Amino acid sequence: MPAFSKLKPIVKAQRHALRSRGHGWQISRALEEAIFRHADVLSEGGARVAATGQSTYFGSTMISVELTRLAVYAPGVRTEALLAPLLNAIDGSVRVRLRAMRLARAEAARRVHRRTLGTLLCEINVRMTGKHLHIDVDLEVPLRVSSRATRPG
């Protein structure tokens, strides 16, 4: 039988906010989850008739997170050296952009609940101001009448 006393002890894995991926940085899943778990969401917008005569929802959703709430997932987040790579990694993350877009679309659907949303056009901007991370989603969505809206009840 082999001697088990020579095995190395179990090492606790550390989750880092940023991982190097060849030419750039990638955020961890834990940091992505933390961004949306601790986010304050502010939405505004409404339906208008566009120049084409199509009823369209125009809106904006701002997702804000205090950087101190992300400190557990990104220990060096308070240092200037980490802020620029962190911002670039969040801005370049397809997962973060997709979640932000879905959140903004859900906000639009909540505001025009008796209408069916078409294919949305959106613009996403990621920035930091002071002690906050901001993800701004501006969207434009054509609206159609839902078959549920024509039924009574």
N, C-alpha and C positions, 0 to 999 in steps of 0.2 A: 504494500500500500504506500502511496506517496505521502510525504510529510506535508500536512496542511499548515504547519506553523510558519512556513516560509512565504506564504501568500501575503501580499500587501493588503493593508486595511482598506475598507470602502471609503471612497473619497466623495464628498458632497459636491455635486455639480453646481456651478454658479451660472446664473442667467445674466448675461450682459445685454444692455440696451442696444448696443451697436455691434455688428459683426462685420468684419472686412470680407467683401465679396469681389475679389479681383480688382476691378477699377473703381469701386465705390464702397459704400456702406449700406447695410441692410438692418432694419430694426427687428427686434425679436418679437415673437408672438405675444409674450408677456407684456411688453411695452405697448403693443398695438391694443391689446385688451384693456390695459390701464387707461389709455387715452380715451376710449369710448365709455369705460365704466365711470370715470371721474368727470366726464364732460358736462358742461352747462350748455344747453341748446336753446337758441333763440331764433325763431322763424317769423317771417313776415311775408305777405304776398296775397294775391287774389287773382280771380279770373277776370280777363278783359277780352274784348273782341279785337283781334289783330287787324292790320290793314287788309289782309286777305279775306276778312269776314269770318275766319275761323276763331272760335272761342278758345282762348289760351290762358293757362295759368303762368303767371310770372311771379317768382318768389326768390327769397334769399334765406339761407340758413347759416347761422354762425355757430360753430362748435368751439367752445373755449375750455381750456384746461389750465389750471394753475400748475406751474412747473414744480412746485414743492410737492404736489400730489404724485408726481412721477419720479420723485427722488429715490424711492425704494427700488424702482425698476431700472433707473439710470443714475447710479450713485454720484457720478461726476457732472450731473446736469446743471449744477450751479456755476460751473467753471466756464469761462468764455471759450476755452479751447474746445469744449465738447458741444457748445450750442450750435455752431455753424454746421458741423457734420450731422448733428441730430436733426436740425431743420432740413438739411438737404436729403437725409435719409427718409424722413417723414414725407416730404414733398414728393419724393420719387417712388414712394411705396404704392404699388398698385392696390394692395389690400386695403390700405388706409383710404385711398381715394375712392375705391368701390364702396366701402362701408359708409363713408361720408355722403356719397351720392345716394345710396339706398336710404340713409337716414333722412336726407332732404326730400326724397321722393315720398317717403312715408308721411312726412309733415305735410306735403302738398296733398296727398290723398286724404289726409285727415281734414284738411280745410275745404276740399271740394268733394265730400263723401258721396254725393249723388251723381257723380260724373266718372267716366272711365278715362284714365290717363293714357295718353298715347306715348310715343317714343320721345324721351326727354333730351333736350340739349342742355349741357351744363358746363360751367366754368368753375374750377376749383383753385383757390389760392391758399397757400400755407404761409404763415408769418408768425413772428414772435414780437410781442410788445411788452416790454418790462418783464413781468413775472408770469406771463401767460402765453400759451400756444393757441393760435387761432387758425381754424380751418373754415374758410368761407366758401359756400357753395351757392352760386347763382344759377337758377334753372328756368327753363321755358319748356312748358309741356302742353301740347295740343289736347283739348278736351272733347270727349264725345258723350252723348247722353247714354247712361247705363240703362239696360233693360229693367234693372231693379227699380230705377227711378220712376218708371211709367206704371208700375204695379201699385195698387193701393196697399197701405199698411206698412 
